[in-house]
Structure formats: C-alpha cells, structure tokens
Amino acid sequence: MSQSDGPRLTFERIADDLKQQIRDNALRPGELLPSQSQLMKEYKASSLTVQKAMTVLRDGGWAVSKPGKGTFVSQTVDLERAYQTISADLERRIRAGDLTLGTKLPPRESLAEQYGAPVTAVDAALRKLIDDRWLTRDESGTSDVYVPGADDPTMASRLAYERLAKKIADGTLPEGTELTDERVAEMLGVDERTAERALTLLLVEGKGTRIRRGVPTEMGGMRVEKVVAVGQLQPVPGALETYSGPTPEELRTRQRMEHLEDVLADALEQIEEMRERLGALEAAAKPKKSTARKPS
C-alpha cells in the first residue's frame, strides 16, 4: 500500500495505486482486480470508499465490471481504439440490418460488458454515432438510444444508398449506368429528395461519377442534364463536366445544410404544437358566459 502523500482522499489513493500497477503491468489487461474486501483490509477503508475508487477506475477507462464476477483491468486502456472499435461495429450492424430501424440499444453498461471496454469508450462511441445521425436519443429525456426510424431523412437516404450499393455489387446496375433523381426515386420507391441524397452518398463513397452535359431542346436551345454514372469514369466525350465526387468543403457545407434543415423542420413542428397547446389553454381559461337571466 502506498503511504499517504498529502491531501489525496483515500479513494483517490486506492485508484491511483491501482492505476500505477496497471501501468507497471503488475495488473495486466483482463486480470481480476483485488476484491472489495481485500482493498478494505489493505487500505483500512470502508466499502463505500472502495466502491468510489472502483467508479473512478471504470469512468476513466481503466477497469470494467462484470456482474457476478468482479472488476477487471480493461482489455484496452487505449480509449481511442476502443471507442473506434465500438462505433465502427455498431455502424456496421446498422448498415447490415442487424440493428433494425427503431431498435433500442442495450444500456451503456451492457454495451461496455459486451465489448470488454470502459463505459467512457461506449459513451464516446454513442456520441459519435448520434452526431453522425446513425443513432438518436429518446426525446422524453431518458438515456435510451435508438436506431432512427425510416421516417428520419438522413436514415432514409442511407438506406436508399445501401440498396443502390447492393444493386451495383450484384451487377444489376453495371458500371456506366446513368442514374437521375427521378430514376432512382422510381426504382427504390422513395421521394426525389431522398434519391438525390442517396446519389450524393454514391459519389462520396467513390462508387459514382457526376456528369453534366448539354442536351438540345425541341425549341432549338440547350439544357443542362445532370446524371450520376455508376463507377469511377474517365472524362466523358461531349460532357460539360465529369466529376467523381464533391470536394471536402462542398460535402461539409452540404451536410451542415441538410442537418440544419432537419433541425429547423423539427423546431417548426414543435412551435406549431406549442401554439396548439397554448390555444387550448387560453380557450379553457376563458370564463364561460352565463345563460341565467338577470332578475327584472
């Protein structure tokens, strides 16, 4: 046991000592930490003090608790790597349909146990996926996290993109096939805005080429036709522009605009709902007119 070294509280000393043992490989990844009774005896501390020390270790990513088994050194104290592993796997499962639309994720503690990672790494992964619109929080104020439903605009476009990608992979849409918003909307049974976003993702993922060409009109003029061709194509003869994807700046601006549009739409819906509630409250608060006659 370390000697007291100043103003540190006992639970802090316990946590710091165990961290140092992990750094020194005296306690290795996956190894069981000393039990609560052992630490209580060694540090002459109460059970509450030891529990606070364990909380510090778990929150800092140094340890993982397994119900009925004890507290173990985290398999990886590298929170960045753990967080990336969790976020990548959850995104993969959503893309593959293993986590279906509207699915409620297990509690963060259960996910931490499932991945053998600290709760802090799980929290970071969930925040990233929420920011990237792969997940959403329950609006009722709970800590529940869900896969968005098909009515979510971002998720709808991603699902449409996944369906396009499958058609490309199985040869249904061979290289060079030209796609427009209207054709994709009809093919997948979605609206044209969703189809446009799906084609943008096709460009972003490097599976399509944007082409602009001039097309003669019946009146003898010229109109610009925009399509997305499957595959990474070289400059197309006669095209005004052949472009295999948006610039990073264009993509970031587009994503910000789409996010703000969704936020604004949600805000307008909430405002309208509040107006309706306010109208109902005002109507209920108005005194009712008496129908009784005044005495003559």
Solvent accessible surface area in square Angstrom, and as a share of the most:
residue,aa,sasa,rsa
1,M,118,0.53
2,S,45,0.29
3,Q,143,0.64
4,S,83,0.53
5,D,88,0.46
6,G,52,0.50
7,P,132,0.83
8,R,66,0.24
9,L,107,0.53
10,T,46,0.27
11,F,33,0.14
12,E,64,0.29
13,R,26,0.10
14,I,0,0.00
15,A,1,0.01
16,D,51,0.27
17,D,18,0.09
18,L,1,0.01
19,K,37,0.16
20,Q,84,0.37
21,Q,65,0.29
22,I,13,0.07
23,R,135,0.49
24,D,91,0.47
25,N,80,0.41
26,A,66,0.51
27,L,14,0.07
28,R,140,0.51
29,P,73,0.46
30,G,28,0.27
31,E,70,0.31
32,L,93,0.46
33,L,6,0.03
34,P,39,0.24
35,S,53,0.34
36,Q,77,0.34
37,S,76,0.49
38,Q,107,0.48
39,L,2,0.01
40,M,63,0.28
41,K,172,0.73
42,E,78,0.35
43,Y,12,0.04
44,K,179,0.76
45,A,16,0.13
46,S,62,0.40
47,S,41,0.26
48,L,118,0.58
49,T,29,0.17
50,V,1,0.01
51,Q,88,0.39
52,K,90,0.38
53,A,0,0.00
54,M,19,0.08
55,T,56,0.32
56,V,52,0.30
57,L,0,0.00
58,R,66,0.24
59,D,78,0.40
60,G,33,0.32
61,G,0,0.00
62,W,42,0.15
63,A,1,0.01
64,V,10,0.06
65,S,43,0.28
66,K,62,0.26
67,P,108,0.68
68,G,93,0.89
69,K,144,0.61
70,G,34,0.33
71,T,21,0.12
72,F,38,0.16
73,V,2,0.01
74,S,1,0.01
75,Q,111,0.49
76,T,25,0.15
77,V,57,0.33
78,D,64,0.33
79,L,62,0.31
80,E,96,0.43
81,R,144,0.52
82,A,6,0.04
83,Y,44,0.17
84,Q,97,0.43
85,T,77,0.45
86,I,1,0.01
87,S,6,0.04
88,A,63,0.49
89,D,34,0.18
90,L,1,0.00
91,E,39,0.17
92,R,127,0.46
93,R,54,0.20
94,I,8,0.04
95,R,88,0.32
96,A,67,0.52
97,G,40,0.38
98,D,91,0.47
99,L,16,0.08
100,T,83,0.48
101,L,66,0.33
102,G,43,0.42
103,T,40,0.23
104,K,108,0.46
105,L,8,0.04
106,P,60,0.38
107,P,87,0.55
108,R,94,0.34
109,E,96,0.43
110,S,50,0.32
111,L,1,0.01
112,A,3,0.03
113,E,77,0.35
114,Q,102,0.45
115,Y,52,0.20
116,G,15,0.14
117,A,3,0.02
118,P,1,0.01
119,V,22,0.12
120,T,43,0.25
121,A,1,0.01
122,V,0,0.00
123,D,27,0.14
124,A,27,0.21
125,A,0,0.00
126,L,9,0.04
127,R,134,0.49
128,K,73,0.31
129,L,0,0.00
130,I,37,0.19
131,D,113,0.58
132,D,53,0.28
133,R,52,0.19
134,W,12,0.04
135,L,3,0.02
136,T,54,0.31
137,R,105,0.38
138,D,41,0.21
139,E,166,0.74
140,S,89,0.57
141,G,69,0.66
142,T,70,0.40
143,S,86,0.55
144,D,40,0.21
145,V,9,0.05
146,Y,62,0.24
147,V,1,0.00
148,P,9,0.05
149,G,26,0.25
150,A,63,0.49
151,D,131,0.68
152,D,30,0.15
153,P,57,0.36
154,T,25,0.15
155,M,1,0.00
156,A,23,0.17
157,S,5,0.03
158,R,38,0.14
159,L,58,0.29
160,A,2,0.02
161,Y,11,0.04
162,E,30,0.14
163,R,107,0.39
164,L,0,0.00
165,A,14,0.11
166,K,136,0.58
167,K,55,0.23
168,I,39,0.20
169,A,91,0.70
170,D,103,0.54
171,G,46,0.44
172,T,82,0.48
173,L,6,0.03
174,P,78,0.49
175,E,124,0.56
176,G,33,0.32
177,T,23,0.14
178,E,67,0.30
179,L,0,0.00
180,T,40,0.23
181,D,45,0.23
182,E,101,0.45
183,R,108,0.39
184,V,0,0.00
185,A,11,0.08
186,E,148,0.67
187,M,58,0.26
188,L,10,0.05
189,G,70,0.67
190,V,41,0.24
191,D,86,0.45
192,E,88,0.40
193,R,112,0.41
194,T,13,0.08
195,A,0,0.00
196,E,83,0.37
197,R,18,0.06
198,A,0,0.00
199,L,7,0.03
200,T,19,0.11
201,L,43,0.21
202,L,0,0.00
203,L,10,0.05
204,V,56,0.32
205,E,82,0.37
206,G,35,0.33
207,K,80,0.34
208,G,0,0.00
209,T,1,0.00
210,R,50,0.18
211,I,2,0.01
212,R,79,0.29
213,R,51,0.19
214,G,27,0.26
215,V,32,0.19
216,P,98,0.62
217,T,48,0.28
218,E,182,0.81
219,M,183,0.82
220,G,71,0.69
221,G,37,0.35
222,M,132,0.59
223,R,123,0.45
224,V,75,0.43
225,E,48,0.21
226,K,135,0.57
227,V,7,0.04
228,V,12,0.07
229,A,1,0.00
230,V,3,0.02
231,G,13,0.12
232,Q,95,0.42
233,L,46,0.23
234,Q,147,0.65
235,P,109,0.69
236,V,40,0.23
237,P,127,0.80
238,G,75,0.72
239,A,27,0.21
240,L,109,0.54
241,E,56,0.25
242,T,40,0.23
243,Y,61,0.23
244,S,48,0.31
245,G,11,0.11
246,P,20,0.13
247,T,60,0.35
248,P,82,0.52
249,E,106,0.47
250,E,57,0.26
251,L,38,0.19
252,R,120,0.44
253,T,59,0.34
254,R,60,0.22
255,Q,95,0.42
256,R,138,0.50
257,M,108,0.48
258,E,43,0.19
259,H,84,0.37
260,L,114,0.57
261,E,74,0.33
262,D,16,0.08
263,V,71,0.41
264,L,105,0.52
265,A,48,0.37
266,D,77,0.40
267,A,38,0.30
268,L,101,0.50
269,E,120,0.54
270,Q,103,0.46
271,I,77,0.39
272,E,87,0.39
273,E,79,0.35
274,M,129,0.58
275,R,158,0.58
276,E,113,0.51
277,R,152,0.55
278,L,100,0.50
279,G,36,0.35
280,A,63,0.49
281,L,121,0.60
282,E,95,0.43
283,A,68,0.53
284,A,86,0.67
285,A,81,0.63
286,K,142,0.60
287,P,125,0.79
288,K,194,0.82
289,K,194,0.82
290,S,98,0.63
291,T,137,0.79
292,A,84,0.65
293,R,232,0.85
294,K,185,0.78
295,P,130,0.82
296,S,163,1.05
